[in-house]
Amino acid sequence: MAMLFLACGLAAFAQHPRPGSAASPPPASSVSLTAVDQNGVLVPSAQVTIQEPGVPAFRTITDYDGRCSWALRQSTPYSIRVEKQGFYQTTENNISPDLKSIRVVLTHQEILQQEVNVHASTPGLDTEQISNKITLAVPEIINIPFPTNRDIRNLLPFTPSVVPDQYGQMHVAGGSAYMTLDTLDGFDIRSPITGNFDLRVSTDAVRSIDTETTRYPVEYGRSTGGVIAFTTGTGDNKFRYDATNFVPSVRNQSGLRFDTFEPRITFSGPIRRNRLWFFDAIEMRYSDIYIPELPANADTNHLIRGSNFIKFQQNLGSRNSLTAALLWDDFHSPYDGLSAINPQQSTDNHDIIAWLPYLEEQHSFRNNILVNTGFGVMRYREGFEPHGNLPYGVTPELPTGSNFENSTSRTQREEGFINLFFPPIHRAGSHELRAGINLDHLGSRETDAFAPIDYLREDRTLLRRSVFPSFSPFRLHNVELGAWAEDRWTPVKGLLIEPGLRFDWDEIIRGPLWSPRIAMNYSPHIGESKTTFSAGIGEYYEHTQLEYLAHAYTGVRYDTLYAPNGTTPAGAPLKTTFVQNEDTEDLHEAHALNWSLGVQHMLPHNIYFAANYLQKRLTDEFVYTNQNGPGALYGTYLLTSGRQDHYHSWEVEARYVFPGASNTPLGGSTLFAAYTRSSATTNAALNYVPSLSILGPQQPGPLPWDTPNRIISWGWLPAWAPFFPTVHKNWDFVYTLLWNTGFPFDSINANQEIVGQPGAHRFPNFLSFSPGLEWRFHFHGRYFGIRGLLENATDASDPDIVNNNVNSPQYLNFMQPMGRSFTTRIRLIQSSK
């Protein structure tokens, strides 16, 4: 409530400047500019370059309301260039100095034919960007040959500081997957119970991906890892359609095999020109997942997925727009988790149905206060069903029998927000103020049943049996309230300071959480600056992870140990329980102290270079602690706030975008490379769970996604220059390169007890180099592109699985290598009328 009063006060402050202050209306000689997209929606943070004859160029930037102003230095015609990444440049020449108001239309980048003569806004030095942010826009989404293009998440590892695990979840800046705030058009799309990014959207629906690892605004709350923000496309006054992967692909793996059929179709256009538009992206997938290490007739999983994202946008007036959208997801994997160490019989039949409808309105008032409001409802149903009811056994090599878990969960999130953006205020420099409030409700209803688990020795005699009593379905819910205010203050030209304060509260932890943050940019050379320095420090709080609380509802287990003969119990059953105190006052919300330094510099030939250092210390994270002593394997596990993580990284990156229009030989082609040196460690490396859990005393160690060294590179350019001079210019050479230190893993014995230190071993270093060629051609009046990609051209083993059981003769045997494969992509490049 205090933040609401603060927002109202800021509004009044913005509307009623002090007499004689710099916030008074600009002098008559000034020029004002408004930047909008092709649908009339205001475009903030667009860079405006003003070039008057005979004097150095001057740069400014549009505010949150898409507006900026400047004073002319002479009374002669001049030119302006307006650009923002994700849009095409707009240039206006011979502008009369008598013109006091200018409206510029920026057109979103699209999948266009190469013959079109347009200049895309190239990523480069942005003196207004404080956070450590990497943006992948339409050119990168289309041209980077990320693996088979099946899932937009597969593009994320080609961003520095984003590391994928073997389950496809992304870890940003060393954090757990649930610590990353994943958003779709500003709405939280993480699972309400696990916090994982499980909701899918078609690759062709995404217009840009912004990844921020540090110094991100206080608008983004309850996230200690970072932010991954997906922005989707919109329709305009042209009817457009495109299609991708409408021909199945094959893979040479133990012979020629069907691999994947994943058609994607996108339609967009006007319903009522200049007023109402639609955008629809449909994705379907059928995959034949083959594991050659498994027996014939039991070595395949047939995965089916479908999604549809439909969006409507309406202009309600020159200052008001309304957006309505629906994302629907359906997923079916009959043998989910199939691998070289998990046969068909021991997998689950995994089903997901999810949908997210949302409404968002943007209104700009005549006093230039911009209000953005939104409301969304996410529903998520997930089920795991075993195949049969054979006894489930864990051997030192692989499981036997039917999976022990049978569960169904229904979760939801209702979220709403209101954000206010105020016009610039000029007192001791320039201030751009903004504030907001968000309110979420999360709920979960879960039904679980666990069958007994038998732990077997190498000779297949029974070592331990775990039995789980039945329990009733349970519900979890939480209410989250957040409010924030932030100022972008420019006391002098070249210096930008961003102080912010965030308040959070939820129904479980209940205590007020205050997150002060401050960051700054300094550009020593005003105007055409070649260098920018950045720094920031702040407190970042995490959201309450409901999955940990769910363990207390399923957390009763009876373990019986057996003599070497496998039939004689060695004693009475041992009871293990997972509990939380009814009074949660002894729990604290996880939070991180995060500080960072960065530098951006334009090298000769317009090569963009950046270096960043980040240090992050997380404390008060949830962890279950054995109350029977540090060496106890069974007993009572109490939910506490005793885990601490530490992450630090050095990161350097370079990018070169070839200049020129898209119809010139190299115009828009891009080369990118980055190296990251990092460390991700914790004081509680063992994750105890009620069911199938590792046992042993809690110890420090590396986090499972710790990769001390990591190199990524990607790019595309015409194949005829400079490598293949005899190939026609309609061919593009594309590539990706990934290399990193192998992930750490634990060693265990047949009883699932840890042996040695956590993370004492590592997978082999990972290397994947994937070059390819794309040919663009016309056929029956349509424009097509066919890409052939040699994935893992070096045939590096890159195993995905290891036998980590010291009691197995196959101990430290790495399995399920990536292997070399050839994949194709065919797409109907966007057509319009």
C-alpha positions in Angstrom: 0.0 0.0 0.0 2.9 2.3 0.8 4.2 1.8 -2.7 0.8 2.7 -4.2 0.8 6.0 -2.3 4.4 6.5 -3.5 3.3 5.9 -7.1 0.5 8.4 -6.8 2.9 10.9 -5.3 5.3 10.5 -8.1 2.4 11.0 -10.6 1.5 14.3 -8.9 5.1 15.3 -8.8 5.5 14.6 -12.5 2.4 16.6 -13.4 3.1 19.6 -11.3 6.8 20.7 -11.6 8.0 23.5 -9.6 7.8 26.9 -11.2 10.8 27.8 -13.2 12.2 24.2 -13.0 13.7 22.4 -16.0 10.5 20.2 -16.0 8.6 23.2 -17.5 7.5 22.8 -21.1 10.4 22.8 -23.5 11.3 26.0 -25.3 9.8 26.7 -28.7 13.1 25.9 -30.5 13.0 22.3 -29.3 11.9 19.3 -31.4 9.9 16.4 -30.0 9.9 12.9 -31.5 7.5 10.0 -31.0 8.5 6.5 -32.0 5.8 3.9 -32.7 5.7 0.5 -34.4 3.7 -0.3 -37.5 0.6 -0.8 -35.4 1.0 2.5 -33.6 2.3 1.1 -30.3 4.8 3.3 -28.6 8.5 2.1 -28.8 10.6 2.9 -25.7 14.4 2.9 -25.6 14.9 3.6 -29.3 18.2 5.3 -30.1 17.8 8.5 -32.1 20.8 10.1 -33.9 20.5 13.7 -35.0 22.9 14.8 -37.7 23.0 18.5 -38.5 25.4 19.7 -41.3 28.9 20.5 -40.2 28.5 19.6 -36.5 29.1 16.3 -34.7 26.1 14.0 -34.5 24.0 14.1 -31.3 22.3 11.0 -29.7 19.3 10.7 -27.5 16.9 7.9 -26.6 13.1 7.6 -26.3 11.6 7.4 -22.9 9.1 4.8 -21.5 6.4 6.6 -23.5 8.3 6.4 -26.8 9.2 10.1 -26.8 12.3 12.3 -26.7 13.1 15.9 -27.5 16.2 18.0 -28.3 17.2 21.5 -29.2 18.6 22.3 -32.7 21.9 23.9 -32.9 21.4 25.6 -36.2 18.5 26.5 -38.6 19.3 24.3 -41.6 17.7 21.0 -42.8 19.0 18.0 -41.0 18.5 14.2 -40.8 17.7 11.7 -38.1 18.2 7.9 -37.8 16.0 5.9 -35.3 16.9 2.3 -34.5 16.3 -0.4 -31.9 17.4 -4.0 -31.9 14.5 -6.1 -33.3 13.4 -3.3 -35.7 14.5 -2.1 -39.0 16.3 1.3 -39.1 14.3 4.4 -40.1 16.1 7.3 -41.6 14.5 10.7 -42.3 16.5 13.2 -44.4 16.1 17.0 -45.2 13.9 17.6 -42.2 12.9 21.3 -41.9 14.1 23.0 -38.8 10.6 24.6 -38.5 9.1 21.2 -37.9 8.6 20.9 -34.1 7.0 17.4 -33.9 8.1 14.3 -35.6 6.4 10.8 -35.7 8.6 7.9 -36.7 7.4 4.4 -37.5 9.8 1.5 -36.7 9.0 -1.8 -38.4 9.5 -5.0 -36.6 12.1 -7.3 -38.2 10.5 -10.2 -40.0 11.5 -13.3 -42.0 12.0 -11.4 -45.3 13.3 -12.3 -48.7 16.9 -11.3 -49.2 16.0 -9.1 -52.1 14.4 -6.6 -49.8 16.6 -3.5 -49.3 16.3 -2.9 -45.5 18.8 -2.1 -42.8 18.3 -3.9 -39.5 19.2 -2.2 -36.3 22.4 -3.9 -35.3 23.3 -4.8 -31.7 26.2 -2.6 -30.4 27.1 -0.2 -27.8 24.1 1.0 -25.9 25.0 3.7 -23.3 21.4 3.4 -21.8 21.7 -0.4 -21.1 22.6 -1.0 -17.4 21.9 -4.7 -17.0 24.1 -7.4 -18.4 21.7 -8.3 -21.2 22.0 -10.3 -24.3 19.2 -10.1 -26.9 18.5 -12.7 -29.5 16.2 -11.2 -32.1 14.6 -12.5 -35.3 17.9 -12.8 -37.2 19.5 -14.9 -34.5 16.4 -17.0 -33.9 16.2 -17.8 -37.6 19.8 -18.2 -38.5 21.5 -19.8 -35.5 21.4 -23.6 -36.3 20.5 -24.7 -32.7 20.0 -28.5 -32.5 17.2 -29.6 -34.9 15.3 -26.4 -34.1 12.8 -28.5 -32.1 12.5 -26.4 -29.0 13.1 -22.7 -28.5 14.9 -23.6 -25.3 17.7 -25.2 -27.3 18.7 -21.7 -28.5 19.3 -20.4 -25.0 22.7 -22.2 -24.4 24.2 -20.1 -27.2 23.9 -17.2 -24.7 26.8 -16.7 -22.2 26.0 -17.7 -18.6 23.1 -20.0 -19.7 23.9 -23.7 -19.1 21.5 -26.5 -19.9 21.3 -29.7 -17.8 20.5 -33.2 -19.1 16.8 -32.6 -18.5 16.6 -29.6 -20.7 16.3 -27.1 -17.9 18.3 -23.9 -18.1 20.6 -22.5 -15.4 21.4 -18.8 -15.6 24.4 -17.3 -13.8 24.9 -20.5 -11.7 21.4 -20.6 -10.2 19.0 -23.5 -10.0 16.4 -23.7 -12.8 13.6 -22.4 -10.6 15.7 -19.3 -9.7 15.4 -18.0 -13.3 12.3 -15.8 -14.0 11.0 -17.0 -17.3 8.4 -14.7 -18.9 6.2 -14.7 -22.0 5.2 -11.1 -22.9 5.8 -10.2 -19.3 3.9 -13.1 -17.7 5.6 -15.7 -15.5 5.5 -19.0 -17.3 7.4 -21.1 -14.7 5.7 -24.2 -13.3 3.8 -23.0 -10.2 5.0 -26.0 -8.2 8.6 -26.8 -9.4 9.5 -23.4 -10.8 10.9 -25.0 -13.9 10.4 -23.7 -17.5 8.1 -26.4 -18.9 5.6 -24.4 -21.0 6.4 -24.4 -24.7 5.8 -21.9 -27.5 6.5 -22.3 -31.2 9.9 -21.0 -32.2 8.3 -19.1 -35.0 6.1 -17.2 -32.5 9.1 -15.7 -30.7 10.3 -12.3 -31.9 13.1 -11.8 -29.3 14.7 -13.3 -26.3 16.3 -11.1 -23.6 18.5 -12.8 -21.1 19.6 -10.7 -18.1 22.0 -12.1 -15.5 22.7 -9.1 -13.2 21.8 -5.4 -12.7 18.3 -6.1 -14.0 15.6 -3.7 -12.8 13.6 -4.2 -9.6 10.5 -4.7 -11.8 11.8 -8.3 -12.0 11.2 -9.7 -8.5 11.5 -13.0 -6.7 14.4 -14.2 -8.9 18.0 -14.7 -7.8 19.3 -16.4 -10.9 18.3 -14.0 -13.7 15.6 -13.3 -16.3 14.8 -14.9 -19.6 12.1 -12.8 -21.3 10.3 -14.1 -24.5 8.5 -11.5 -26.6 6.1 -12.8 -29.2 5.1 -11.5 -32.6 2.1 -9.5 -33.6 0.1 -9.1 -36.8 0.1 -6.0 -38.9 -1.7 -4.6 -42.0 -0.3 -7.3 -44.3 -1.4 -10.9 -44.4 1.7 -13.1 -43.8 2.3 -16.8 -43.5 5.3 -19.1 -43.2 5.9 -22.8 -42.6 8.9 -24.7 -41.3 9.9 -28.3 -41.2 6.9 -29.5 -43.1 9.0 -32.5 -44.4 10.1 -35.2 -41.9 13.8 -35.6 -41.0 15.8 -38.8 -40.9 18.9 -39.8 -38.9 21.6 -42.3 -39.6 21.8 -44.2 -36.3 22.1 -48.0 -36.6 20.9 -47.5 -40.1 18.6 -44.9 -41.7 15.8 -44.2 -39.3 12.8 -41.8 -39.1 13.7 -39.0 -36.7 11.3 -36.2 -36.3 8.3 -34.6 -38.0 7.8 -31.1 -36.5 5.8 -28.8 -38.8 5.4 -25.2 -37.7 2.9 -22.8 -39.3 2.4 -19.1 -38.6 -0.4 -16.9 -39.9 -0.9 -13.2 -39.2 -2.7 -10.2 -40.6 -5.4 -7.6 -40.1 -8.9 -8.3 -39.0 -9.7 -4.6 -39.3 -6.9 -2.6 -40.9 -5.2 0.0 -38.7 -7.3 -1.2 -35.7 -7.4 -5.0 -35.1 -4.8 -7.7 -36.0 -4.2 -11.4 -35.3 -1.2 -13.7 -35.0 -1.4 -17.5 -34.8 1.5 -19.9 -34.4 0.9 -23.6 -34.5 3.5 -26.2 -33.7 3.3 -30.0 -33.8 5.9 -32.6 -33.1 6.3 -36.3 -33.5 9.7 -37.8 -32.5 11.1 -41.3 -32.7 13.6 -41.3 -29.8 15.9 -44.3 -30.3 18.3 -45.6 -27.7 20.7 -48.1 -29.4 22.0 -49.5 -26.0 18.6 -51.0 -25.2 17.2 -54.3 -26.5 15.4 -54.4 -29.8 11.6 -53.8 -29.7 12.1 -51.9 -26.4 14.5 -49.1 -27.5 12.1 -46.4 -28.7 10.0 -43.6 -27.3 7.4 -42.0 -29.5 6.9 -38.4 -28.3 4.0 -36.3 -29.4 3.6 -32.6 -28.7 1.4 -29.8 -29.9 1.0 -26.1 -29.1 -0.9 -23.2 -30.4 -0.3 -19.5 -29.6 -3.0 -17.1 -30.8 -2.8 -13.4 -30.2 -5.1 -10.4 -31.0 -4.1 -6.8 -30.7 -6.5 -3.8 -31.0 -5.9 -0.1 -31.0 -8.6 1.5 -28.9 -7.4 5.0 -29.8 -4.2 6.9 -30.6 -3.0 6.3 -27.0 -4.5 3.0 -26.0 -3.9 -0.6 -27.1 -5.3 -3.9 -25.9 -3.7 -7.4 -26.3 -5.4 -10.7 -25.7 -3.6 -14.1 -26.2 -3.9 -17.8 -25.5 -1.1 -20.3 -25.3 -2.1 -23.9 -25.3 0.2 -26.9 -24.8 -0.3 -30.7 -25.0 2.5 -33.3 -24.4 2.5 -37.1 -24.5 5.6 -39.2 -23.9 4.7 -42.9 -23.4 8.2 -43.9 -22.2 9.4 -40.7 -20.6 13.0 -40.8 -19.4 14.0 -43.6 -21.7 17.8 -43.9 -21.7 20.7 -46.4 -21.7 20.2 -46.9 -17.9 16.4 -46.6 -17.8 14.6 -49.3 -19.9 11.0 -49.0 -21.3 9.4 -51.0 -18.5 10.8 -48.7 -15.8 9.8 -45.4 -17.4 6.5 -43.5 -17.0 3.7 -42.6 -19.3 4.0 -38.8 -19.0 1.2 -36.4 -20.0 0.9 -32.6 -19.8 -1.9 -30.3 -20.7 -1.3 -26.6 -20.0 -2.8 -23.3 -21.1 -2.2 -19.6 -20.5 -4.7 -16.9 -21.5 -3.8 -13.3 -20.7 -5.0 -9.7 -21.3 -2.7 -6.7 -21.4 -3.6 -3.0 -21.9 -1.3 -0.1 -22.5 -2.6 3.5 -22.1 -0.7 6.7 -22.5 -2.4 9.7 -20.9 -2.1 13.3 -22.3 0.3 14.2 -19.5 2.6 11.4 -21.0 2.1 9.1 -18.1 2.1 5.5 -19.4 0.1 2.8 -17.6 0.6 -0.9 -18.4 -1.8 -3.4 -16.8 -2.1 -7.1 -17.3 -3.8 -10.2 -16.0 -3.1 -13.9 -16.8 -4.2 -17.3 -15.7 -1.9 -20.4 -16.1 -3.3 -23.9 -15.7 -1.0 -26.9 -15.7 -2.0 -30.6 -15.4 0.7 -33.2 -15.3 0.5 -37.0 -14.8 3.0 -39.8 -14.4 1.7 -43.4 -14.8 3.9 -46.5 -14.6 3.7 -49.4 -17.0 2.2 -52.3 -15.1 2.7 -53.2 -11.5 5.9 -55.3 -11.5 8.1 -54.8 -8.4 10.5 -51.9 -8.9 14.1 -52.7 -8.3 17.3 -50.6 -8.3 20.4 -52.5 -9.3 24.0 -51.2 -9.6 23.4 -51.1 -13.4 19.8 -50.1 -14.2 16.3 -50.3 -12.8 14.0 -53.3 -13.2 10.2 -53.7 -13.1 7.6 -50.9 -13.3 8.3 -47.4 -12.1 7.3 -46.9 -8.4 5.7 -43.4 -8.9 2.1 -42.8 -9.9 1.1 -39.1 -9.6 -1.2 -36.5 -10.9 -0.9 -32.7 -10.2 -3.0 -29.8 -11.1 -1.4 -26.4 -10.6 -2.4 -22.8 -11.4 -1.1 -19.3 -11.2 -3.3 -16.2 -11.4 -1.2 -13.1 -11.8 -1.9 -9.4 -12.3 0.2 -6.3 -12.5 0.0 -2.5 -13.0 3.0 -0.5 -14.0 3.3 3.3 -14.2 5.9 5.1 -16.3 6.2 8.9 -15.7 7.5 11.6 -18.1 11.0 12.9 -17.6 11.6 15.3 -14.7 14.5 17.7 -14.8 15.8 18.5 -11.4 19.6 18.0 -10.7 19.7 16.3 -14.1 17.0 14.2 -15.8 14.9 11.6 -14.0 12.7 8.9 -15.5 10.5 7.4 -12.8 8.5 4.3 -12.8 6.7 2.1 -10.3 4.5 -0.9 -10.2 2.5 -3.5 -8.2 2.0 -7.2 -8.9 -0.2 -9.8 -7.2 0.0 -13.6 -7.7 -1.9 -16.6 -6.4 -0.4 -20.0 -6.8 -2.2 -23.3 -6.1 -1.5 -27.0 -6.4 -3.6 -30.1 -5.9 -1.6 -33.3 -6.0 -2.2 -37.0 -5.8 0.7 -39.4 -5.3 1.2 -43.1 -4.7 4.6 -44.7 -4.3 5.1 -48.5 -4.7 7.8 -50.3 -2.8 11.4 -49.8 -4.0 13.9 -52.7 -3.7 17.6 -51.9 -3.7 19.6 -54.9 -5.0 23.3 -55.9 -4.7 25.3 -56.9 -7.8 24.4 -60.5 -7.2 20.7 -59.4 -7.2 20.1 -60.2 -3.5 17.9 -57.8 -1.6 19.9 -55.1 0.3 17.1 -52.7 1.3 13.4 -52.3 0.8 11.6 -48.9 1.0 7.9 -49.0 1.7 5.6 -45.9 1.6 2.3 -45.7 3.4 -0.6 -44.3 1.5 -1.5 -40.7 2.0 -4.4 -38.5 1.0 -4.3 -36.0 -1.8 -3.1 -32.6 -0.6 -3.3 -28.9 -1.6 -0.7 -26.1 -1.5 -1.2 -22.5 -2.2 0.5 -19.2 -1.8 -0.3 -15.5 -2.3 2.5 -13.2 -3.4 2.5 -9.4 -3.3 5.2 -7.2 -4.8 5.6 -3.4 -5.3 8.6 -1.5 -6.7 9.8 1.9 -7.6 12.8 2.9 -9.7 14.5 6.0 -11.1 16.8 6.4 -14.1 18.8 9.4 -13.2 21.1 11.3 -15.5 22.9 13.9 -13.3 25.3 14.8 -16.1 25.7 13.7 -19.7 27.4 10.4 -19.9 26.4 9.2 -16.4 23.3 7.1 -15.8 22.4 6.0 -12.3 19.5 3.5 -11.6 18.5 3.3 -7.9 15.5 1.0 -7.1 13.6 -0.4 -4.2 11.4 -3.5 -4.2 9.0 -4.8 -1.5 7.8 -8.4 -1.5 5.5 -10.4 0.8 4.0 -13.9 0.6 1.5 -15.9 2.7 4.1 -18.6 3.7 7.2 -16.6 4.8 5.1 -13.6 5.7 7.9 -11.3 6.7 8.4 -8.1 4.7 11.3 -8.4 2.1 13.0 -5.2 1.0 15.4 -5.3 -2.0 17.4 -2.2 -2.5 19.5 -2.1 -5.7 21.6 0.5 -7.5 23.5 0.3 -10.8 25.1 2.8 -13.1 26.6 3.4 -16.5 29.4 5.8 -17.4 30.4 6.8 -20.9 33.5 9.0 -20.8 33.0 10.4 -24.3 29.6 12.0 -24.8 28.0 11.6 -28.2 29.7 9.0 -30.3 31.0 7.1 -27.3 33.2 4.0 -27.8 33.3 2.8 -24.2 30.8 2.3 -21.4 31.5 1.2 -17.9 28.8 -0.5 -15.7 28.6 -1.5 -12.1 25.9 -2.5 -9.7 25.1 -4.0 -6.3 21.8 -5.2 -4.9 19.7 -7.6 -2.9 17.7 -10.2 -4.8 15.0 -12.3 -3.1 13.7 -15.7 -4.4 10.1 -16.9 -4.6 8.9 -19.6 -2.1 9.5 -22.9 -3.7 6.4 -25.0 -3.2 8.0 -28.2 -4.3 10.0 -28.3 -1.0 6.8 -27.9 1.0 5.2 -30.8 -0.9 7.9 -33.2 0.3 6.4 -32.8 3.9 3.1 -34.2 2.6 4.7 -37.3 0.9 7.6 -37.7 3.3 7.1 -41.0 5.3 9.2 -44.0 4.3 10.0 -47.3 6.1 13.3 -48.9 5.2 14.2 -52.5 6.0 17.8 -53.6 5.7 18.5 -57.3 4.8 21.4 -59.6 5.6 23.7 -60.8 2.8 21.3 -63.7 2.0 18.7 -61.1 0.9 15.9 -62.7 2.8 16.6 -62.1 6.5 15.8 -58.6 7.8 18.8 -57.1 9.7 16.5 -55.3 12.1 13.2 -53.5 12.5 12.1 -51.1 9.8 13.7 -47.7 10.1 11.2 -44.7 9.8 12.2 -41.7 7.8 10.0 -38.6 7.7 10.2 -35.2 6.0 8.6 -32.5 8.0 8.2 -28.8 8.3 7.2 -26.8 11.3 3.6 -25.6 11.4 4.9 -22.2 12.3 7.1 -21.0 9.4 8.8 -18.2 11.3 12.0 -20.3 11.5 12.1 -20.3 7.6 13.6 -17.4 5.7 13.3 -16.5 2.1 16.4 -17.3 0.0 18.2 -14.1 -1.1 21.4 -13.1 -2.9 23.8 -10.3 -2.5 24.8 -9.7 -6.1 27.5 -7.3 -7.3 29.0 -6.9 -10.8 31.3 -4.9 -13.0 31.1 -4.5 -16.8 32.7 -2.8 -19.7 31.5 -2.4 -23.3 33.8 -1.1 -26.0 33.6 -0.7 -29.8 36.9 -2.0 -31.3 38.1 -1.0 -34.7 35.9 -2.1 -37.7 32.8 -1.8 -35.4 33.6 -5.0 -33.5 31.5 -5.0 -30.3 33.4 -6.2 -27.2 32.1 -6.7 -23.7 33.6 -8.0 -20.4 31.6 -8.7 -17.2 32.4 -9.9 -13.7 29.7 -11.2 -11.4 29.8 -12.4 -7.8 26.7 -13.8 -6.1 26.2 -15.2 -2.6 22.9 -16.9 -1.9 21.8 -17.6 1.6 18.8 -19.0 3.4 17.9 -21.5 0.7 15.5 -24.3 1.5 17.1 -27.7 2.4 16.1 -30.7 4.4 18.4 -31.4 7.3 18.6 -34.7 9.2 17.8 -34.0 12.8 19.5 -37.3 14.0 23.0 -36.0 13.4 25.2 -35.3 10.4 26.1 -39.0 9.9 22.5 -40.4 10.1 21.1 -42.0 7.0 17.5 -42.3 8.2 15.3 -40.4 10.7 13.7 -37.0 10.6 14.5 -34.5 7.9 13.4 -31.0 8.8 12.9 -28.2 6.3 15.4 -25.4 7.1 16.9 -22.4 5.5 20.5 -23.6 5.8 21.7 -23.8 2.3 24.2 -21.4 0.8 25.4 -21.1 -2.8 28.3 -19.1 -4.2 28.7 -18.2 -7.8 31.3 -16.0 -9.6 32.2 -15.6 -13.2 34.4 -13.7 -15.7 32.9 -13.4 -19.1 34.1 -11.8 -22.4 32.3 -11.7 -25.7 32.7 -10.2 -29.1 30.2 -9.7 -32.0 30.6 -8.5 -35.5 27.7 -7.6 -37.7 28.6 -7.1 -41.3 27.3 -3.6 -42.5 25.0 -3.1 -45.4 21.4 -3.7 -46.4 20.0 -7.2 -46.4 20.2 -7.4 -50.2 24.0 -6.7 -50.2 26.4 -9.6 -50.2 27.3 -9.6 -46.5 24.7 -7.2 -45.0 23.4 -8.4 -41.7 25.7 -11.5 -41.5 26.9 -12.0 -37.9 29.8 -13.7 -36.1 29.7 -14.1 -32.3 32.1 -15.7 -29.8 32.2 -15.7 -25.9 34.3 -17.3 -23.1 33.1 -17.7 -19.5 35.2 -18.7 -16.5 33.0 -19.5 -13.6 32.5 -21.4 -10.3 29.2 -22.6 -8.8 29.4 -24.2 -5.4 27.2 -24.9 -2.4 27.5 -26.0 1.2 24.6 -28.5 0.7 25.4 -30.6 -2.4 23.0 -33.5 -1.5 19.3 -33.1 -2.3 17.3 -35.3 0.0 13.8 -36.3 -1.2 11.3 -38.7 0.4 11.3 -41.3 -2.3 14.4 -42.4 -4.3 17.0 -40.4 -2.6 20.8 -40.3 -2.2 21.9 -41.0 1.4 24.8 -39.8 3.4 26.1 -36.8 5.4 25.5 -33.4 4.0 28.6 -32.0 2.4 29.8 -29.0 0.3 30.6 -29.4 -3.3 30.0 -28.1 -6.8 26.5 -27.6 -8.1 25.6 -30.2 -10.8 25.7 -27.6 -13.6 29.1 -26.2 -12.6 31.2 -25.7 -15.7 34.5 -23.8 -14.9 35.3 -23.1 -18.6 32.8 -22.6 -21.4 33.2 -21.3 -25.0 30.4 -20.6 -27.4 30.4 -19.3 -30.9 27.9 -19.0 -33.8 27.4 -17.2 -37.0 26.2 -17.1 -40.5 27.5 -15.5 -43.7 27.3 -16.1 -47.5 29.0 -19.3 -48.4 30.8 -17.8 -51.3 32.6 -15.3 -49.1 35.2 -15.7 -48.0 35.4 -19.6 -47.9 33.6 -20.8 -51.0 34.1 -18.4 -53.9 32.5 -20.7 -56.4 29.2 -21.2 -54.6 26.2 -19.0 -55.6 25.4 -16.1 -53.3 22.0 -17.7 -52.4 23.9 -20.1 -50.2 24.7 -19.3 -46.5 27.3 -21.0 -44.4 26.0 -21.4 -40.8 27.6 -22.9 -37.7 27.5 -23.3 -33.9 30.4 -24.3 -31.6 30.0 -25.3 -27.9 32.8 -26.4 -25.7 32.7 -26.7 -21.9 34.2 -28.5 -18.9 32.2 -31.7 -18.2 29.5 -31.6 -15.5 30.4 -33.0 -12.0 28.6 -36.1 -10.7 28.5 -38.2 -7.4 29.6 -41.7 -6.8 27.2 -44.0 -4.9 27.0 -47.6 -3.8 24.2 -50.2 -4.1 22.4 -48.7 -1.1 22.4 -45.2 -2.8 24.9 -43.9 -0.2 27.3 -41.3 -1.4 30.9 -42.5 -1.8 33.6 -39.8 -1.4 33.0 -36.2 -2.0 30.0 -34.8 -3.9 30.9 -33.9 -7.5 34.3 -35.6 -7.2 34.1 -36.9 -10.8 33.2 -35.1 -14.0 31.9 -36.0 -17.4 34.4 -35.7 -20.3 34.7 -32.2 -21.7 31.9 -31.4 -24.0 32.5 -30.4 -27.7 30.0 -29.9 -30.4 30.8 -28.2 -33.7 27.9 -28.1 -36.2 28.4 -26.5 -39.6 25.8 -26.3 -42.3 24.7 -24.8 -45.6 21.4 -23.1 -46.4 20.1 -22.6 -49.9 17.3 -20.1 -50.7 15.4 -20.4 -53.9 12.1 -19.5 -55.6 9.6 -22.2 -56.6 6.1 -21.6 -58.1 6.2 -18.0 -56.9 7.2 -18.9 -53.3 10.5 -18.4 -51.5 12.0 -21.4 -49.8 15.1 -22.2 -47.7 16.6 -25.6 -47.3 19.3 -26.1 -44.6 21.5 -29.1 -44.1 23.4 -29.3 -40.8 26.1 -31.8 -39.8 25.6 -31.9 -36.0 28.6 -32.8 -33.9 30.8 -32.8 -37.0 33.9 -33.9 -35.0 32.0 -36.9 -33.7 32.9 -36.1 -30.1 31.4 -38.7 -27.8 29.7 -36.2 -25.5 28.1 -38.9 -23.4 24.8 -38.0 -21.6 24.9 -40.8 -18.9 27.4 -42.5 -16.7 27.2 -45.5 -14.4 28.2 -43.9 -11.0 27.7 -47.0 -8.8 30.9 -48.2 -7.3 29.5 -51.7 -6.8 29.0 -52.2 -10.5 31.6 -53.7 -12.9 30.5 -50.9 -15.3 31.4 -48.2 -12.8 32.5 -45.0 -14.6 31.3 -46.3 -17.9 29.9 -43.4 -20.0 27.0 -44.1 -22.2 24.6 -42.6 -24.7 27.0 -40.6 -26.8 25.7 -37.8 -28.9 27.2 -39.1 -32.1 27.4 -37.4 -35.5 24.1 -36.8 -37.4 22.9 -34.9 -40.4 19.6 -33.0 -40.1 17.7 -30.8 -42.4 15.3 -27.9 -42.2 13.0 -26.7 -44.9 11.0 -23.5 -44.5 8.6 -21.4 -46.6 10.1 -18.0 -46.0 7.5 -15.5 -45.0 5.1 -14.5 -47.8 2.8 -11.5 -47.6 0.2 -9.6 -49.5 
